[in-house]
């Protein structure tokens, strides 16, 4: 098989397609979250009007340093991280926990080989270790 055939096989694997979809969704989510933070959250907490460090500069031996831009980036990062955590991560985790509770636990992890096995199993199907119930 030539290099083109190998490349075609590589590109048709599920992992590459999953990664491509994740990148596209990530870019779209970035745009959405940035707009939410810049247009809704930041004005609500007053960060935009009261804290603008972009003009903060200093010079050493003729070299200008712009720590204000970095400070603004850190503030934006913290605000975005908080928004993502409270509007995406926590609700998603709550939904996941609720779904698990609804279904009930049907599997457990073997303490010897860490394989997933049925809850009622008395012996691991993978390493044949005897299990305590």
N, C-alpha and C positions, 0 to 999 in steps of 0.2 A: 504494500500500500504506500502510495507516495505521500509527500508532505501535504498536498491539497486534501487528500482523503483523510489523513490524520486530523487536519485542521477542521474539516467538516464534521468528523466524529466528535471532536472536542466541543465544537460550537453547538452540536445537537444534544449534548448532555443536559440533563435537567438543571444541574447546578449553575451553569452559565446563564441559562434563560432566567432562572430564579434571581440571580444576581442582577441581571439587566433590568428586570421588572422592579427589583428593590431600589436600584439607583434612580430609575425614572420616578417612582413614587416618592423617594426621598427628596428629590429635587422639587417636586410639586409640593410636598409637605413643608419643605424649607421656605418656599415662597409664601405659603399660607400662614405658617407660624410667624415668620418675620413681619408680615402685614398685620397680623393680629396683635403682636407685641408693639409694633411701631404706632399703629393707628388706634388701638383700644386700650391695651394694658398700660403702656408707658404714660399716656396722658392721664389715666385714672390715678396713678400713683404719683404723678407730678415730677417724674425723673427728667423728662425732656425740658421742662421749663426752668428747673432749678439747678440741675447739675450738668453743665457742659464743660468738659475739661479739654476740649479740642484746642483751645488757645494756649494751654499750659505748655511752655517750652523752656529750655535752658541751653546755654552754649558753653562748651568746654574746648579750649584751644581751637576755636573757629568751627567746631562741629556742633551742629544743632541737634538737639534731642527733643522728641515729641512724646513725652510720657502721657500727655493728655489724651491722645488718640488711643493709646493702650488702655488707659483707665476707662474711657468710654466703651471700648470693646469688652472689657471685663464686666462692666455694669450691664451691657446688652446681653452678654453670655449668661450672666446670673439670672436676669429677668426671663430670658428664653428658657433656661433650664427649669426654672420654677413653673412657668406656664406649661411646658411639656409634661412635667411631672404631675401637676395637679389636673390638667385637662386631658391627658392621654394615658399616662402610665397608671395612675391610681384607679381611674374608672375601668380600664382594661383589666387590671388585676382583680378588681371586685367582680367583674363579669366572669372572669375565669374561675375564681373561687366559688361563685354562685353556681356555675355550671358543674363544677366538680362535686359540690355538695348535693346537687340534684341527682346526679348519676350514681353517686355512691362510689366508694373505693372498690375496685375489682382486682387490682394488682398490688404487688409488693416487690421489694428488691431483695434478692438473695444476699445475705450478709457475707457469703464466701466469694462469689464471683460477680456480684453486682448486676446480675441479669434480672430482667423483669419477669415475674412469674405470677400465676393466679394466687389470690389471697388464701384460698383453701388448700393450697399445695402443702404437702408434708415433706416432700423431697424436691430439690431443684432439678428441673429437666435438663439443665445445661452442665452443671458440675456434680450432680447427684448428692449434694450435701443434704444431710438430714436437718430439717427445719423445726424450730419450736413454734407452736401455734398459740 
